[in-house]
Amino acid sequence: MAETLISPGVLARENDQSFVTARPVERGAAIIGPTVLGPIERPTLVSSFSAFQAIFGGALESGSNEYTYLTSIAANQYFQNGGTSLLVTRVVSSSATWTSATSSMINTSSGAPGGTSANTRTGDAPFVLETITAGDVMNNEQPGETTNGALESGSADNLRWEITAVNTSSGVFSLAIRRGNDNNNQKVFLETYNNISLDPFATNYIARAIGDSSTNLITQGGDTYLQETGSFPNISAYVRVKEVNYNTPNYLDNAGRAKDIFTSSLPVVSSGSFGNASGKNVPTDNPSGRNPMNFYQQINSTNTQGLIGTDYTNAIALLADRDSYQYNIISAPGLNYQQYGTQVTSIMNNTIARGDAIAVIDLVNYNTQINTVVNQAGAIDNSYTAAYWPWIQTVDPNSGQLVFIPASTFIPGVYAFTDASSDPWFAPAGITRGGMGQVVRAERRLTSANRDTLYEANINPIATFPQQGVVVFGQKTLQKAATALDRVNVRRLLITLKDFISQIADNLVFEQNTVATRQNFLTQVNPYLESVQQRQGLFAFKVVMDESNNTPDVIDRNELIGQIFLQPTRTAEFIILDFNVLPTGATFPS
């Protein structure tokens, strides 16, 4: 179509501004703490509570009692309230040696490799599996099975393996990972891998089908990171291939027949368990016979669910890496600022450095005076942190007992409900979004004067109302200056906007610094900010990325500058109602 008029006429031009803005990548919460199972100090993403339980377990058995780690309670609440993804980092005692369990002997048809190939090792199993979970909870050391095929020491927390079928003609077999406490009449299959091979050239090679990767935690100077080893990513949630002793390269000859030297290298139909792991979730009981782990309201400065503060150091350092681990809320239930100040301070400092998350912290332990709570908050000035008090009481989902837990266990769930029912820039507080239905009661019933004292110190009260129950009744950050960022909803608005706009800007790095590139940015950012404005997140906004702030000297420095001006909406936290009583016959003001 012509774009200019040479002779008289009408020029109708199209200007397509209907760009569809890409949805922002969703970030979830991050929880740091002990769990019964799971990879140690390796942040793992789960998308449901059932997935959390499958990887990280449920109740902790200690003697005749069952306990639930705060990490598990937090995960349960988070998903119940609409959370969609949770980054879990398991923490264990650093004073113990933690290793994974390995599979017991998986026999070949001849008990030894079927030839003298240089890649075989006589007397070894054809392959060895290793549990992803470390710790003696994975061990099933007692030999033998009962009459119905149950492992004598199997539990719901450990595993067993089974070779269910073997085909020597094609060189494939099927492997199942079963739950440790099942039996032959009621098998519980956690995972199955059909028609896998020991042929490293095959697409169904066992290491490729299951995965053989493991990680080592490395600390160099001020950097803490995970170094991955192995050739194939882990597909299984439970096991990885530790080694393959009897590779069968090119199992079939040119005529399509199985090579004799490989046929007896395949495993036989059989089943077995895992063992030889080390590391205890429950330390050895002390001479008095009491549980050496302090749970719930018994947590103190030297024992938080069997751990000490330095056990959290590596996990906290790992989650400082913004590129590798993405989340918008972080919590470490069981740590409080008064007793574990070093670790909580590290979490807060990390959130400032990252700029894309808010830390939910506890200030004090159970049964602490309100003046002490206020004093602890007075030492913090941070708009990326929010604190809540007092502790709350709920039902332990495993023991059924009423227990007191720190508020940071439940608050990520309150944020998740706000995100699911409204948007992150709505206040996660009040009767509409701050209700805590699973809470039996707060540690203490706060008076109006108590709430005033706490809110003046930037601490968010957990209030109790006769009809509504326990409610989060504050949404301040711990920033001291009275700006828009002393409110949680505004801080979370900025986190959301920075996250999305930064994703757009990432795609412009190394692009030409031209008008077209700037327009590309504007056509994505403006519609998104308009949608936020329509959803009550902003009063007004303006985005500037043109020649006014990208002058020739800026371009010569290889820079592209954009300025984003925002007027965030504010919440109505102080509602004043004037009731005016007028005499009979008086006129109402217009």
C-alpha positions, 0 to 999 in steps of 0.5 A: 500500500502506498505510504505517500500521496502524489496526486489528490486523494485520501491516505488511510494508514494502519498503525498497529498498537495492539501488542500483546504484552507477555505475561511476567514470569511468576515467582513464588516463595522461598522457605529455608529449614529442616525437613525429613527427606530431600536434597541437602542445601540444594534449593528445589522447586515444588509446585504442590504440597503433595510434591513437597511431601514426596520430596521432603517428607512429612512427620519426623518420628522421634521415639514414640512421638511425631513432630512436624518441622515448621518448614512442612507447616509453612509449605502446607499453608502456602499451597492451601492459600493459593501458592503455585511454586515454592523454593525449598532448601533443606537444612541439616546439622553440619556436625554430622556427615551426610551421605546418600543410600545406595542400592544393594546388589543388582545381579546379572543373569550370570552373576558376572559380566558376559565377556571380557570387555574392557568397560566391565568390572567383574563382580560388580552390579551392572549399575548402582542407584543412589538416593537423592535424599541423604541421611540414614532415614533412607537406610533399609539395612535388615536383610530379607523380606517377610512372607508377603514380600515386605522389607523388614525395616521398610518405612514410608520415608525410604525406598526399594527398587525392583527390576520388573522385566528383562528382554535380552533380545533387545537389551532392555529392562524395566525398573521401578522405584517403590515405597519402602513400606509396601509389600508384594500384594500392595505395591506402591510404585513411586516411579517406573522406567520402562525399556531402559538400556545399558547401551550408552549410545541408546536414547533410553540409556539408563543414566539418560532416562533417570539422570546421574547428576549430583551437586557439591557445595563450593565456597570460594572467598565470598561466593557460595555456589553449587557445582554440578557433576554428571552427564545427564540431568536428574529426571527422577525425584528419588534416585540417580544413577551413581555408576554403570559398570556393565555398559553394553555399547551397540547391543545389537550387531549389524544383523539386529541380533544381541551380541553374546558378550552383552546378554548376560550383563543385563540385570535379572528380575529381582527386587532390593533396598537401599543402605549405607547412608549416614546422617541423623535427623534426630540426634542421639538422645541425651542420658535423661531420655528426653528429645534433644530437639526443641520444637515449637515454643521450646525453640531457644538460642541454642536449639531450633528443631535440633539445629543451630544458627550456623547450620543455616549459613550455606543455605542463606548464602546460596539463595543470595544468587538472584540469577540461579534462584528466583522468588519474591518472598523468603522466610526461615521459620525457626530463626528469630532476630533476637536469638539468631541475629547473624543469620536473619541479618544475612537474609535481610541483607540478601533481599536488599542486594537482590531487590526482588523479594521481601523477607518475612522475619520473626523478631523474638522467641515465644513468650516475650514481652512487647517492649522487647519486641519493639526494641528488636525492631528498633535495630532494623531499618529495611524496606525489604523486610516485614515483621509480625507478632505475636506467635500463633497457635495451630494444630500440628497436622501429624500429632494433632496437638495444639502447638505455638509457632512463629508467625513467619510460618503462616505469613507466606500463605497470607501473601499467597492468598493476596496474590491469588485473590487480588494482586501483590500490590494489595495489602496482605492484611485486614479481614478480607485478605489477612484472615488466618483461618487455620490459627486457633489463637494468637499467643496473646490477645492484643489490645488497641493500645498494644497494636498502636505500640507495635505499629508505631515500631513498624511491627505488624500486629496479629490481632484477635477479633470476636467475630473474625478470629485471628487477623493480620492487622498491619502491613508495614515494612521495617523502614523507618522513614515515612515514605511510600516504601514503608508499606508492604503493598508498595514494596511488593508493587515495586518488586513486581514491576521491577521484575517484569520490566527487567525481564523485558530489558534483559532482551535488549542487552546487546541490541542496537541503541536505536529508536526501534529498540527504544520503541520495542521497550515502550510498546511492552512496558506501557501496556503492562503498566496500564494493566497495573493501573486498571487493577488499582496498583497505580494512580499514574505512571510515565515511561521515558526512553527517547532522545531526551535521556539517550543523548549522543554521549549516553549512546557513545558510552554504550548505555540505554537509559529509561526512566519510569515515574510511578504514583503507587496507590495507597491503602486506607489504613486509618478510616475516620468517620464523623457522626454529626448530631444535628437539632430538629429542623436543621438542614444537612450540608450539601 
